[in-house]
Amino acid sequence: MKTVLFSTKSYERPFFDEANREAGSPHELTFHEARLTEATTELSRGHPCVCPFVNDILSEAVLEALHRGGTRLIALRSAGFNHVELDAAARLDLTVVRVPAYSPHAVAEHSVCLMLALNRGVHRAYNRVREGNFALGGLIGFDMADKTAGIVGTGKIGALTARILRGFGCRLLGFDVQPSEDCLAMGLQYVDFPELLAESHIITLHCPLNPDTHHLIDADAVGRMREGVMLINTSRGAVVDTPALIDGLKSRRIGKVGLDVYEEESDLFFRDLSNEVLEDDQLARLLTFPNVIITGHQAFLTGEALEGIADTTLDNISEFETQGTCTNEVHAAQHTQ
Ligand code: NAI
């Protein structure tokens, strides 16, 4: 199927080319670095399949333009689909498919990487030692063993994060609308959200962004947290209300923050802006804290995950092309992701 991919980077193209070659080259792939916006929809004209990435916003206007250009399939190369106006897609008879799981290990391991780096001040130690500063002031961490880790969203990524943290000897608490047997079996205890906030030394977010989780971490939630808590967000930026997070850091209620996602990331992340003036004052403020580590939505970025994304995306397109439907279709009523 003629497929146009938006927001592509040089490092992911070989994975798509290889996956397509291995499948016998059934698809004609055109790669664009440009993001998918109303202005760039013209690039998709004549392509029945469009493949966007996480920060391409598929608004009603974008979907209408794609529909006018002959697109029938939106093949998301992500698990999250909060960036698609699903009602509009359904109205336009556009099928939306996604990659429900590629490497949940990649995201779980990156979440724990942020925890350990923050805990032991690896980001600060790295800079100090390079300057010949071997002083240890400000680098006191804590043993992970016996600390309480609160996992919000115990699906594929949350469960793997729980498994890793169990290996450290953490006590596991969870909050989810659908408790997982796997997590219960590993000793995780489900509690309500306020209890998780009050009890946890580490809170790690692995729920999808949906109307229920939008700004789940707001001023009220921050106020309920244990003094000095560590907060990790590798899910979606808008699960956290950034001003409340900044206030929590300033009041010392929140002791450490690790973010791989940021509510306003779509105009920033995945781009080299090192020669530009940063206009986002909230992000600029977050970058001033010594106890905050931000990575630019890279939690998924392992070779295994890129391979999985390419394979499943192309399988999704093939399934749609041959059968007119797809197992990994996303429906408008699906609000739990
Ligand atoms: P999943 O669907 O396996 O698990 C999500 C869990 O959240 C489910 O157990 C669900 O019941 C729960 N949940 C839904 N609504 C909830 C609510 N209101 N309160 C509490 N829990 C709720 O999804 P998976 O694969 O574990 O991914 C989780 C999220 O991670 C994705 O939706 C995506 O936003 C994010 N993600 C981030 C990546 C990154 O590179 N930073 C890469 C891949 C995913």
Boltz pocket constraint, residues with backbone or C-beta under 6 A from the ligand:
constraints:
  - pocket:
      binder: B
      contacts: [[A, 79], [A, 80], [A, 100], [A, 101], [A, 104], [A, 107], [A, 152], [A, 153], [A, 154], [A, 155], [A, 156], [A, 157], [A, 158], [A, 175], [A, 176], [A, 177], [A, 178], [A, 206], [A, 207], [A, 208], [A, 209], [A, 210], [A, 212], [A, 213], [A, 234], [A, 235], [A, 236], [A, 260], [A, 261], [A, 297], [A, 298], [A, 299], [A, 300], [A, 301], [A, 335], [A, 336], [A, 337]]
      max_distance: 6.0
